[in-house]
Amino acid sequence: MAGGLESVGFRSRVVRRAFIALHVAFVAYLALLALTFWNDLYRGFVTRVFEALFAVALTYTAFKAYKYYSSGLIGRVYLALLVTVASLMVVDVSNLTLYTLWRVRRPPLLVFTPLYLVVGVSALIAVKYLYDLWVEPVAAKGGMFYRVLALGALIAALGLLAFRDLLARGGLVETAYLAFNEYNLLVTPLIAYLVKYFRTGVYAGSWGMILLMLVLYVIRNYVYCIAAAYGLPAFVADFSETLAIYAYIAGSIGLLAQVLEPPS
């Protein structure tokens, strides 16, 4: 019992410190964003630098979670999560590089499509493993994963109808972003059900933060897509990346909170 209390106390201290550090960095980013607001070049650079840095932080916390949960089915869950966030990190670091060297605001579609496919597939695999591990063994009816997935498909269909005008206006890049949004809407109910499932346990808060990460990234993609399709000013697209940055903060805190044991 004493060891368990020590573990939870250590986890709380680490998560609290990480929460403070990440939010101090986020405030610093907002301050720099305000200072460079009227300069598209500098504002775009600041946004991409911090997005890449927070993506690295998210990948590090995912690696720590995988290192702790590295065996069995739970290990496969965190390996899939690590692949997901590491792919996003590669996208963001590449975006920073392309912008810094060649001022490329929107890279060609084919550059990142394979990575986004990896993100989508690995994230869905991670969620499926979570259902197999914790939900399906105690569910009153089998196939809970597929029933919740069907609800997500309905929500995704409604989302597509709501943005059919954007789909008609957008080009290939915008259509690709809408497809990624549809995927996000598809998996959001799956994560929401996991949060409900863990609502009384030690993982409730951490999965809530991971759900927040997903929701913010959905909103980010819609804002970015609308800005691109309707030719809105560049600062609108940069604002969407601010949503992505906070999504990374939420995901980092959520993943870190799931590492329970203090160092030996």
C-alpha positions as YAML, in Angstrom:
chain: A
units: angstrom
residues:
- id: 1
  name: MET
  ca: [0.00, 0.00, 0.00]
- id: 2
  name: ALA
  ca: [2.79, 2.40, 0.92]
- id: 3
  name: GLY
  ca: [4.52, 1.69, -2.39]
- id: 4
  name: GLY
  ca: [1.30, 2.36, -4.25]
- id: 5
  name: LEU
  ca: [0.79, 5.69, -2.49]
- id: 6
  name: GLU
  ca: [4.39, 6.64, -3.21]
- id: 7
  name: SER
  ca: [3.87, 5.78, -6.87]
- id: 8
  name: VAL
  ca: [0.71, 7.89, -7.18]
- id: 9
  name: GLY
  ca: [2.36, 10.75, -5.29]
- id: 10
  name: PHE
  ca: [5.37, 10.65, -7.59]
- id: 11
  name: ARG
  ca: [3.10, 10.57, -10.65]
- id: 12
  name: SER
  ca: [1.16, 13.57, -9.35]
- id: 13
  name: ARG
  ca: [4.33, 15.60, -8.77]
- id: 14
  name: VAL
  ca: [5.77, 14.81, -12.20]
- id: 15
  name: VAL
  ca: [2.51, 15.54, -14.00]
- id: 16
  name: ARG
  ca: [2.08, 18.81, -12.08]
- id: 17
  name: ARG
  ca: [5.59, 19.95, -12.96]
- id: 18
  name: ALA
  ca: [5.14, 18.96, -16.59]
- id: 19
  name: PHE
  ca: [1.79, 20.78, -16.66]
- id: 20
  name: ILE
  ca: [3.40, 23.97, -15.36]
- id: 21
  name: ALA
  ca: [6.45, 23.77, -17.65]
- id: 22
  name: LEU
  ca: [4.39, 23.09, -20.78]
- id: 23
  name: HIS
  ca: [1.98, 25.93, -20.01]
- id: 24
  name: VAL
  ca: [4.81, 28.37, -19.30]
- id: 25
  name: ALA
  ca: [6.23, 27.48, -22.71]
- id: 26
  name: PHE
  ca: [2.76, 27.92, -24.23]
- id: 27
  name: VAL
  ca: [2.43, 31.39, -22.69]
- id: 28
  name: ALA
  ca: [5.87, 32.27, -24.09]
- id: 29
  name: TYR
  ca: [4.66, 31.12, -27.50]
- id: 30
  name: LEU
  ca: [1.53, 33.28, -27.26]
- id: 31
  name: ALA
  ca: [3.65, 36.28, -26.29]
- id: 32
  name: LEU
  ca: [5.94, 35.81, -29.29]
- id: 33
  name: LEU
  ca: [2.91, 35.26, -31.50]
- id: 34
  name: ALA
  ca: [1.47, 38.59, -30.35]
- id: 35
  name: LEU
  ca: [4.78, 40.38, -30.99]
- id: 36
  name: THR
  ca: [5.01, 38.99, -34.53]
- id: 37
  name: PHE
  ca: [1.30, 39.10, -35.36]
- id: 38
  name: TRP
  ca: [1.60, 41.71, -38.12]
- id: 39
  name: ASN
  ca: [4.57, 40.04, -39.78]
- id: 40
  name: ASP
  ca: [3.52, 36.93, -41.71]
- id: 41
  name: LEU
  ca: [7.08, 35.68, -42.13]
- id: 42
  name: TYR
  ca: [8.10, 35.83, -38.48]
- id: 43
  name: ARG
  ca: [4.71, 34.71, -37.20]
- id: 44
  name: GLY
  ca: [4.82, 31.65, -39.42]
- id: 45
  name: PHE
  ca: [8.33, 30.84, -38.23]
- id: 46
  name: VAL
  ca: [7.43, 31.21, -34.53]
- id: 47
  name: THR
  ca: [4.37, 29.01, -34.96]
- id: 48
  name: ARG
  ca: [6.29, 26.24, -36.70]
- id: 49
  name: VAL
  ca: [9.18, 26.30, -34.23]
- id: 50
  name: PHE
  ca: [6.90, 25.83, -31.24]
- id: 51
  name: GLU
  ca: [4.75, 23.29, -33.04]
- id: 52
  name: ALA
  ca: [7.84, 21.19, -33.75]
- id: 53
  name: LEU
  ca: [9.10, 21.55, -30.16]
- id: 54
  name: PHE
  ca: [5.80, 20.49, -28.64]
- id: 55
  name: ALA
  ca: [5.56, 17.59, -31.10]
- id: 56
  name: VAL
  ca: [8.98, 16.44, -29.87]
- id: 57
  name: ALA
  ca: [7.73, 16.68, -26.27]
- id: 58
  name: LEU
  ca: [4.65, 14.62, -27.15]
- id: 59
  name: THR
  ca: [6.79, 11.98, -28.84]
- id: 60
  name: TYR
  ca: [9.08, 11.82, -25.81]
- id: 61
  name: THR
  ca: [6.16, 11.22, -23.44]
- id: 62
  name: ALA
  ca: [4.78, 8.57, -25.80]
- id: 63
  name: PHE
  ca: [8.18, 6.87, -25.77]
- id: 64
  name: LYS
  ca: [8.24, 6.96, -21.95]
- id: 65
  name: ALA
  ca: [4.79, 5.38, -21.84]
- id: 66
  name: TYR
  ca: [5.84, 2.68, -24.31]
- id: 67
  name: LYS
  ca: [9.05, 2.02, -22.38]
- id: 68
  name: TYR
  ca: [7.01, 1.43, -19.23]
- id: 69
  name: TYR
  ca: [4.26, -0.62, -20.93]
- id: 70
  name: SER
  ca: [6.49, -2.53, -23.34]
- id: 71
  name: SER
  ca: [5.20, -6.09, -23.04]
- id: 72
  name: GLY
  ca: [2.05, -7.94, -24.04]
- id: 73
  name: LEU
  ca: [-1.06, -6.39, -25.53]
- id: 74
  name: ILE
  ca: [-0.65, -3.18, -23.54]
- id: 75
  name: GLY
  ca: [2.81, -2.81, -25.04]
- id: 76
  name: ARG
  ca: [1.30, -2.98, -28.51]
- id: 77
  name: VAL
  ca: [-1.14, -0.21, -27.52]
- id: 78
  name: TYR
  ca: [1.63, 2.18, -26.62]
- id: 79
  name: LEU
  ca: [3.80, 1.15, -29.54]
- id: 80
  name: ALA
  ca: [0.95, 2.12, -31.88]
- id: 81
  name: LEU
  ca: [0.55, 5.43, -30.02]
- id: 82
  name: LEU
  ca: [4.29, 6.06, -30.30]
- id: 83
  name: VAL
  ca: [4.20, 5.45, -34.06]
- id: 84
  name: THR
  ca: [1.25, 7.86, -34.33]
- id: 85
  name: VAL
  ca: [2.81, 10.80, -32.52]
- id: 86
  name: ALA
  ca: [6.29, 10.20, -33.96]
- id: 87
  name: SER
  ca: [4.79, 10.47, -37.45]
- id: 88
  name: LEU
  ca: [3.17, 13.78, -36.50]
- id: 89
  name: MET
  ca: [6.52, 14.95, -35.16]
- id: 90
  name: VAL
  ca: [8.21, 14.16, -38.48]
- id: 91
  name: VAL
  ca: [5.49, 16.15, -40.27]
- id: 92
  name: ASP
  ca: [5.96, 19.18, -38.01]
- id: 93
  name: VAL
  ca: [9.76, 19.13, -38.08]
- id: 94
  name: SER
  ca: [9.63, 18.80, -41.88]
- id: 95
  name: ASN
  ca: [7.18, 21.69, -42.05]
- id: 96
  name: LEU
  ca: [9.59, 23.83, -40.03]
- id: 97
  name: THR
  ca: [12.50, 22.87, -42.27]
- id: 98
  name: LEU
  ca: [10.60, 23.58, -45.49]
- id: 99
  name: TYR
  ca: [9.38, 26.93, -44.16]
- id: 100
  name: THR
  ca: [12.78, 28.00, -42.83]
- id: 101
  name: LEU
  ca: [14.74, 27.11, -45.96]
- id: 102
  name: TRP
  ca: [12.24, 27.73, -48.75]
- id: 103
  name: ARG
  ca: [9.29, 29.61, -47.16]
- id: 104
  name: VAL
  ca: [6.91, 26.79, -48.07]
- id: 105
  name: ARG
  ca: [3.64, 27.36, -46.18]
- id: 106
  name: ARG
  ca: [1.74, 24.37, -47.56]
- id: 107
  name: PRO
  ca: [3.94, 21.48, -48.74]
- id: 108
  name: PRO
  ca: [2.74, 19.44, -51.75]
- id: 109
  name: LEU
  ca: [0.09, 16.88, -50.83]
- id: 110
  name: LEU
  ca: [2.19, 13.85, -51.72]
- id: 111
  name: VAL
  ca: [4.95, 14.86, -49.31]
- id: 112
  name: PHE
  ca: [3.03, 14.01, -46.12]
- id: 113
  name: THR
  ca: [0.21, 11.75, -47.31]
- id: 114
  name: PRO
  ca: [2.11, 8.52, -46.43]
- id: 115
  name: LEU
  ca: [2.79, 9.85, -42.92]
- id: 116
  name: TYR
  ca: [-0.83, 10.85, -42.37]
- id: 117
  name: LEU
  ca: [-1.88, 7.36, -43.47]
- id: 118
  name: VAL
  ca: [0.50, 5.92, -40.87]
- id: 119
  name: VAL
  ca: [-0.99, 8.27, -38.26]
- id: 120
  name: GLY
  ca: [-4.53, 7.15, -39.06]
- id: 121
  name: VAL
  ca: [-3.86, 3.43, -39.18]
- id: 122
  name: SER
  ca: [-1.63, 3.28, -36.08]
- id: 123
  name: ALA
  ca: [-4.03, 5.38, -33.99]
- id: 124
  name: LEU
  ca: [-6.95, 3.13, -34.91]
- id: 125
  name: ILE
  ca: [-4.89, 0.03, -34.10]
- id: 126
  name: ALA
  ca: [-4.03, 1.47, -30.67]
- id: 127
  name: VAL
  ca: [-7.69, 2.12, -29.91]
- id: 128
  name: LYS
  ca: [-8.69, -1.37, -31.09]
- id: 129
  name: TYR
  ca: [-6.09, -2.92, -28.76]
- id: 130
  name: LEU
  ca: [-7.46, -0.86, -25.86]
- id: 131
  name: TYR
  ca: [-10.94, -2.23, -26.48]
- id: 132
  name: ASP
  ca: [-9.59, -5.78, -26.74]
- id: 133
  name: LEU
  ca: [-7.68, -5.33, -23.48]
- id: 134
  name: TRP
  ca: [-10.17, -3.58, -21.19]
- id: 135
  name: VAL
  ca: [-13.61, -3.18, -22.76]
- id: 136
  name: GLU
  ca: [-14.47, -6.36, -24.62]
- id: 137
  name: PRO
  ca: [-13.73, -8.79, -21.73]
- id: 138
  name: VAL
  ca: [-16.32, -7.11, -19.46]
- id: 139
  name: ALA
  ca: [-18.81, -5.74, -22.02]
- id: 140
  name: ALA
  ca: [-22.38, -7.03, -21.77]
- id: 141
  name: LYS
  ca: [-22.40, -7.59, -25.52]
- id: 142
  name: GLY
  ca: [-19.53, -8.46, -27.81]
- id: 143
  name: GLY
  ca: [-18.29, -6.26, -30.64]
- id: 144
  name: MET
  ca: [-18.37, -3.02, -28.65]
- id: 145
  name: PHE
  ca: [-15.54, -1.60, -30.72]
- id: 146
  name: TYR
  ca: [-17.45, -2.03, -33.98]
- id: 147
  name: ARG
  ca: [-20.71, -0.70, -32.55]
- id: 148
  name: VAL
  ca: [-19.04, 2.49, -31.34]
- id: 149
  name: LEU
  ca: [-17.18, 2.70, -34.65]
- id: 150
  name: ALA
  ca: [-20.56, 2.63, -36.44]
- id: 151
  name: LEU
  ca: [-21.64, 5.65, -34.38]
- id: 152
  name: GLY
  ca: [-18.44, 7.40, -35.42]
- id: 153
  name: ALA
  ca: [-19.22, 6.62, -39.06]
- id: 154
  name: LEU
  ca: [-22.62, 8.29, -38.67]
- id: 155
  name: ILE
  ca: [-21.05, 11.40, -37.12]
- id: 156
  name: ALA
  ca: [-18.45, 11.50, -39.90]
- id: 157
  name: ALA
  ca: [-21.20, 11.31, -42.52]
- id: 158
  name: LEU
  ca: [-23.03, 14.24, -40.89]
- id: 159
  name: GLY
  ca: [-19.76, 16.19, -40.79]
- id: 160
  name: LEU
  ca: [-19.26, 15.60, -44.50]
- id: 161
  name: LEU
  ca: [-22.76, 16.84, -45.25]
- id: 162
  name: ALA
  ca: [-22.17, 19.94, -43.15]
- id: 163
  name: PHE
  ca: [-19.03, 20.80, -45.16]
- id: 164
  name: ARG
  ca: [-20.18, 19.71, -48.62]
- id: 165
  name: ASP
  ca: [-19.77, 23.28, -49.89]
- id: 166
  name: LEU
  ca: [-16.17, 23.30, -48.69]
- id: 167
  name: LEU
  ca: [-15.61, 19.97, -50.38]
- id: 168
  name: ALA
  ca: [-16.90, 21.42, -53.64]
- id: 169
  name: ARG
  ca: [-14.74, 24.55, -53.33]
- id: 170
  name: GLY
  ca: [-11.53, 22.90, -52.18]
- id: 171
  name: GLY
  ca: [-8.80, 21.44, -54.32]
- id: 172
  name: LEU
  ca: [-6.85, 18.25, -53.82]
- id: 173
  name: VAL
  ca: [-5.13, 19.43, -50.65]
- id: 174
  name: GLU
  ca: [-8.36, 20.64, -49.06]
- id: 175
  name: THR
  ca: [-10.10, 17.39, -49.99]
- id: 176
  name: ALA
  ca: [-7.30, 15.46, -48.30]
- id: 177
  name: TYR
  ca: [-7.67, 17.51, -45.12]
- id: 178
  name: LEU
  ca: [-11.41, 16.91, -45.12]
- id: 179
  name: ALA
  ca: [-10.74, 13.18, -45.45]
- id: 180
  name: PHE
  ca: [-8.44, 13.36, -42.42]
- id: 181
  name: ASN
  ca: [-11.15, 15.26, -40.52]
- id: 182
  name: GLU
  ca: [-13.65, 12.54, -41.37]
- id: 183
  name: TYR
  ca: [-11.27, 10.03, -39.88]
- id: 184
  name: ASN
  ca: [-10.94, 12.12, -36.71]
- id: 185
  name: LEU
  ca: [-14.71, 12.30, -36.35]
- id: 186
  name: LEU
  ca: [-14.82, 8.54, -36.88]
- id: 187
  name: VAL
  ca: [-12.51, 7.76, -33.97]
- id: 188
  name: THR
  ca: [-13.65, 10.46, -31.52]
- id: 189
  name: PRO
  ca: [-16.59, 8.36, -30.15]
- id: 190
  name: LEU
  ca: [-14.17, 5.46, -29.64]
- id: 191
  name: ILE
  ca: [-11.94, 7.59, -27.42]
- id: 192
  name: ALA
  ca: [-14.96, 9.18, -25.70]
- id: 193
  name: TYR
  ca: [-16.26, 5.75, -24.74]
- id: 194
  name: LEU
  ca: [-12.87, 4.87, -23.27]
- id: 195
  name: VAL
  ca: [-13.00, 8.05, -21.15]
- id: 196
  name: LYS
  ca: [-16.46, 7.04, -19.93]
- id: 197
  name: TYR
  ca: [-15.17, 3.53, -19.25]
- id: 198
  name: PHE
  ca: [-12.26, 4.82, -17.16]
- id: 199
  name: ARG
  ca: [-14.18, 7.68, -15.50]
- id: 200
  name: THR
  ca: [-13.87, 6.24, -12.00]
- id: 201
  name: GLY
  ca: [-10.32, 4.92, -12.30]
- id: 202
  name: VAL
  ca: [-6.82, 6.29, -12.16]
- id: 203
  name: TYR
  ca: [-6.73, 6.67, -15.96]
- id: 204
  name: ALA
  ca: [-9.84, 8.87, -16.28]
- id: 205
  name: GLY
  ca: [-8.03, 12.20, -16.31]
- id: 206
  name: SER
  ca: [-5.23, 11.03, -18.57]
- id: 207
  name: TRP
  ca: [-7.55, 9.65, -21.23]
- id: 208
  name: GLY
  ca: [-9.60, 12.82, -20.95]
- id: 209
  name: MET
  ca: [-6.50, 14.81, -21.92]
- id: 210
  name: ILE
  ca: [-5.86, 12.48, -24.86]
- id: 211
  name: LEU
  ca: [-9.47, 12.99, -25.97]
- id: 212
  name: LEU
  ca: [-8.93, 16.75, -25.73]
- id: 213
  name: MET
  ca: [-5.88, 16.35, -27.96]
- id: 214
  name: LEU
  ca: [-7.98, 14.60, -30.59]
- id: 215
  name: VAL
  ca: [-10.83, 17.12, -30.45]
- id: 216
  name: LEU
  ca: [-8.47, 20.09, -30.75]
- id: 217
  name: TYR
  ca: [-6.76, 18.46, -33.71]
- id: 218
  name: VAL
  ca: [-10.14, 17.95, -35.40]
- id: 219
  name: ILE
  ca: [-10.92, 21.66, -34.97]
- id: 220
  name: ARG
  ca: [-7.41, 22.55, -36.18]
- id: 221
  name: ASN
  ca: [-7.90, 20.62, -39.39]
- id: 222
  name: TYR
  ca: [-11.26, 22.21, -40.12]
- id: 223
  name: VAL
  ca: [-9.93, 25.74, -39.50]
- id: 224
  name: TYR
  ca: [-6.88, 25.11, -41.67]
- id: 225
  name: CYS
  ca: [-8.97, 23.61, -44.44]
- id: 226
  name: ILE
  ca: [-11.50, 26.47, -44.44]
- id: 227
  name: ALA
  ca: [-8.68, 29.04, -44.47]
- id: 228
  name: ALA
  ca: [-7.05, 27.33, -47.47]
- id: 229
  name: ALA
  ca: [-10.27, 26.77, -49.41]
- id: 230
  name: TYR
  ca: [-11.68, 30.27, -48.94]
- id: 231
  name: GLY
  ca: [-8.40, 32.17, -49.24]
- id: 232
  name: LEU
  ca: [-8.51, 33.60, -45.73]
- id: 233
  name: PRO
  ca: [-5.51, 35.59, -44.39]
- id: 234
  name: ALA
  ca: [-2.43, 33.61, -43.37]
- id: 235
  name: PHE
  ca: [-2.90, 34.37, -39.66]
- id: 236
  name: VAL
  ca: [-6.06, 32.18, -39.68]
- id: 237
  name: ALA
  ca: [-4.01, 29.15, -40.73]
- id: 238
  name: ASP
  ca: [-1.39, 30.05, -38.12]
- id: 239
  name: PHE
  ca: [-4.13, 30.17, -35.48]
- id: 240
  name: SER
  ca: [-5.09, 26.63, -36.43]
- id: 241
  name: GLU
  ca: [-1.54, 25.56, -35.60]
- id: 242
  name: THR
  ca: [-1.99, 27.10, -32.14]
- id: 243
  name: LEU
  ca: [-4.80, 24.60, -31.62]
- id: 244
  name: ALA
  ca: [-2.41, 21.83, -32.71]
- id: 245
  name: ILE
  ca: [0.20, 23.07, -30.23]
- id: 246
  name: TYR
  ca: [-2.23, 22.90, -27.32]
- id: 247
  name: ALA
  ca: [-3.39, 19.50, -28.54]
- id: 248
  name: TYR
  ca: [0.21, 18.32, -28.17]
- id: 249
  name: ILE
  ca: [0.35, 19.76, -24.65]
- id: 250
  name: ALA
  ca: [-2.82, 17.90, -23.67]
- id: 251
  name: GLY
  ca: [-1.54, 14.67, -25.19]
- id: 252
  name: SER
  ca: [1.83, 15.01, -23.44]
- id: 253
  name: ILE
  ca: [0.19, 15.47, -20.04]
- id: 254
  name: GLY
  ca: [-2.24, 12.61, -20.67]
- id: 255
  name: LEU
  ca: [0.47, 10.16, -21.68]
- id: 256
  name: LEU
  ca: [2.81, 11.20, -18.90]
- id: 257
  name: ALA
  ca: [0.04, 10.71, -16.34]
- id: 258
  name: GLN
  ca: [-0.21, 7.06, -17.37]
- id: 259
  name: VAL
  ca: [3.36, 6.29, -16.30]
- id: 260
  name: LEU
  ca: [2.72, 5.37, -12.68]
- id: 261
  name: GLU
  ca: [5.93, 4.06, -11.16]
- id: 262
  name: PRO
  ca: [8.68, 6.24, -9.61]
- id: 263
  name: PRO
  ca: [12.24, 5.64, -10.76]
- id: 264
  name: SER
  ca: [14.09, 2.91, -8.86]
...
